[in-house]
Amino acid sequence: MPVRDIVIYPDKRLKEICKYIQEIDGKTLQAAKDLLETMRFYGHSVGIAAPQIGELSRIVVVDASKAKKGQKINHGELVMLNPEILDWQSIIKTREGCMSVPDYTGNVNRARKITVKYMDLDGKEHRFDTEGFEAVVIQHEIDHLDGILFIDRIISKNTDLFRRKNYK
């Protein structure tokens, strides 16, 4: 389970639409393990998608419980194959960042509450409702699978994109 390098924008792989998982084989299991290990390695990370480690398959891992904002509502550490948002309710403005766009954060509109469906590593289908920070994290990671970065969703390029501060 190696920690993988993060693919950084403008790498073209980040703009690719990822392939659906047809069968859970050794390659899929290895990619999922690498995603988990990479997310855990970067202690500030609450989610990562397969294209961020160079894999163009529909796998994300999330763990909103690792962040203060995710303490109230979370489903713990999740490995999600072929995740899909089935329903959403109301819009909230959130401030997002991304390991693949390390120099910026920005304000993005996201659904406040979502219903999501996915398959686990055993091939079992799951479905649940979530809201707030966890819902935002899941939406952000699913966007990666469709070649969409948070900078593509910035509310206003003039007023809602911010250069990250470097703390040295």
C-alpha positions as CSV (number, residue, x, y, z in Angstrom):
1,M,0.0,0.0,0.0
2,P,2.3,2.8,-1.1
3,V,1.6,6.5,-0.7
4,R,1.2,7.8,-4.2
5,D,2.3,11.2,-5.7
6,I,-0.5,13.7,-6.1
7,V,-1.3,14.7,-9.7
8,I,-1.1,18.5,-9.9
9,Y,-3.1,20.8,-12.2
10,P,-2.7,21.4,-15.1
11,D,-2.0,17.7,-15.6
12,K,-4.4,16.5,-18.3
13,R,-5.5,13.4,-16.4
14,L,-7.4,15.7,-14.0
15,K,-9.7,16.7,-16.8
16,E,-10.5,13.1,-18.0
17,I,-13.8,11.4,-17.4
18,C,-13.0,8.2,-15.4
19,K,-14.1,4.7,-16.4
20,Y,-16.8,2.9,-14.4
21,I,-15.6,-0.1,-12.4
22,Q,-17.0,-3.2,-14.1
23,E,-15.4,-5.8,-11.8
24,I,-13.5,-5.5,-8.6
25,D,-10.2,-7.0,-9.5
26,G,-6.7,-6.7,-8.1
27,K,-6.0,-3.4,-9.9
28,T,-9.2,-1.9,-8.4
29,L,-8.3,-3.1,-4.9
30,Q,-4.8,-1.8,-5.2
31,A,-5.9,1.6,-6.4
32,A,-8.4,1.8,-3.5
33,K,-5.7,0.8,-0.9
34,D,-3.3,3.4,-2.4
35,L,-6.0,6.1,-2.2
36,L,-6.6,5.3,1.5
37,E,-2.9,5.2,2.3
38,T,-2.3,8.5,0.4
39,M,-5.3,10.2,2.1
40,R,-4.1,9.0,5.5
41,F,-0.5,10.2,4.8
42,Y,-1.7,13.7,4.1
43,G,-3.2,14.3,7.5
44,H,-5.2,17.3,6.4
45,S,-6.9,15.4,3.6
46,V,-10.6,14.4,4.0
47,G,-11.0,12.9,0.6
48,I,-9.2,11.9,-2.6
49,A,-10.2,10.6,-6.0
50,A,-8.5,8.1,-8.2
51,P,-7.4,10.6,-10.9
52,Q,-5.5,12.5,-8.2
53,I,-3.1,9.6,-8.1
54,G,-3.1,9.0,-11.9
55,E,-5.8,6.3,-11.9
56,L,-8.7,7.0,-14.3
57,S,-11.3,4.8,-12.6
58,R,-14.3,5.8,-10.6
59,I,-13.0,5.4,-7.0
60,V,-13.0,7.9,-4.2
61,V,-12.2,7.7,-0.5
62,V,-13.6,10.2,2.0
63,D,-13.5,10.7,5.7
64,A,-15.1,13.9,6.9
65,S,-14.7,12.9,10.5
66,K,-11.0,13.9,10.2
67,A,-12.1,17.6,10.1
68,K,-13.6,19.8,12.7
69,K,-16.4,20.7,10.3
70,G,-17.2,17.0,9.8
71,Q,-17.5,16.0,13.4
72,K,-21.3,16.2,13.7
73,I,-22.4,14.4,10.5
74,N,-20.2,11.8,8.9
75,H,-20.2,8.1,7.9
76,G,-16.5,7.6,8.8
77,E,-14.0,6.4,6.3
78,L,-15.6,5.4,3.1
79,V,-14.3,3.7,-0.1
80,M,-16.7,4.4,-2.8
81,L,-16.7,2.7,-6.2
82,N,-18.9,4.3,-9.0
83,P,-20.4,6.9,-6.6
84,E,-23.4,8.7,-7.9
85,I,-25.5,11.6,-6.4
86,L,-29.2,10.6,-6.7
87,D,-30.8,13.6,-5.2
88,W,-29.8,17.0,-3.7
89,Q,-31.4,19.8,-1.7
90,S,-30.7,23.5,-1.4
91,I,-27.4,25.3,-2.2
92,I,-24.7,26.5,0.2
93,K,-21.5,28.5,-0.5
94,T,-18.4,26.7,0.6
95,R,-14.7,27.5,0.7
96,E,-12.8,24.7,-1.0
97,G,-9.2,23.7,-1.6
98,C,-7.7,20.7,-3.3
99,M,-4.4,18.8,-3.1
100,S,-4.3,18.8,-6.9
101,V,-4.6,22.7,-6.9
102,P,-2.3,23.4,-4.0
103,D,-1.9,27.1,-4.4
104,Y,-5.5,28.2,-4.3
105,T,-8.8,28.0,-2.5
106,G,-12.1,29.3,-3.6
107,N,-15.8,29.8,-3.0
108,V,-18.0,27.3,-4.7
109,N,-21.8,26.6,-4.6
110,R,-22.6,23.0,-3.5
111,A,-25.7,21.1,-2.5
112,R,-26.3,21.3,1.3
113,K,-27.8,17.8,1.4
114,I,-27.4,14.8,-0.9
115,T,-28.4,11.2,-1.4
116,V,-25.5,9.2,-2.7
117,K,-25.2,5.6,-4.0
118,Y,-22.0,3.7,-4.4
119,M,-20.5,0.2,-4.4
120,D,-18.1,-1.0,-1.7
121,L,-15.0,-3.2,-2.2
122,D,-17.1,-6.3,-1.7
123,G,-19.5,-5.3,-4.5
124,K,-22.3,-4.4,-2.2
125,E,-24.4,-1.4,-3.1
126,H,-24.9,1.3,-0.4
127,R,-27.1,4.4,-0.4
128,F,-27.3,7.1,2.3
129,D,-28.2,10.7,2.9
130,T,-25.7,13.2,4.2
131,E,-25.4,17.0,4.6
132,G,-23.1,19.8,5.3
133,F,-19.3,19.2,5.2
134,E,-19.5,15.5,4.3
135,A,-21.9,16.2,1.4
136,V,-19.5,18.9,0.1
137,V,-16.5,16.5,0.3
138,I,-18.4,13.8,-1.6
139,Q,-19.5,16.2,-4.3
140,H,-15.9,17.6,-4.6
141,E,-14.5,14.0,-5.0
142,I,-17.2,12.9,-7.5
143,D,-16.4,16.0,-9.6
144,H,-12.9,14.7,-9.9
145,L,-14.3,11.5,-11.6
146,D,-15.9,13.7,-14.2
147,G,-12.9,15.9,-14.9
148,I,-14.2,18.8,-12.9
149,L,-12.0,20.7,-10.5
150,F,-13.2,23.2,-7.8
151,I,-11.6,26.0,-9.8
152,D,-14.1,25.2,-12.6
153,R,-17.0,25.9,-10.2
154,I,-15.7,29.1,-8.6
155,I,-18.6,31.5,-8.2
156,S,-16.6,34.5,-9.5
157,K,-13.0,34.3,-10.8
158,N,-12.6,38.0,-9.8
159,T,-13.7,37.8,-6.2
160,D,-13.9,34.1,-5.1
161,L,-10.5,32.7,-6.0
162,F,-7.8,33.1,-3.3
163,R,-4.1,32.4,-3.3
164,R,-3.2,30.1,-0.4
165,K,-0.9,31.6,2.3
166,N,2.5,29.9,2.7
167,Y,3.3,29.3,6.3
168,K,7.1,28.7,6.6
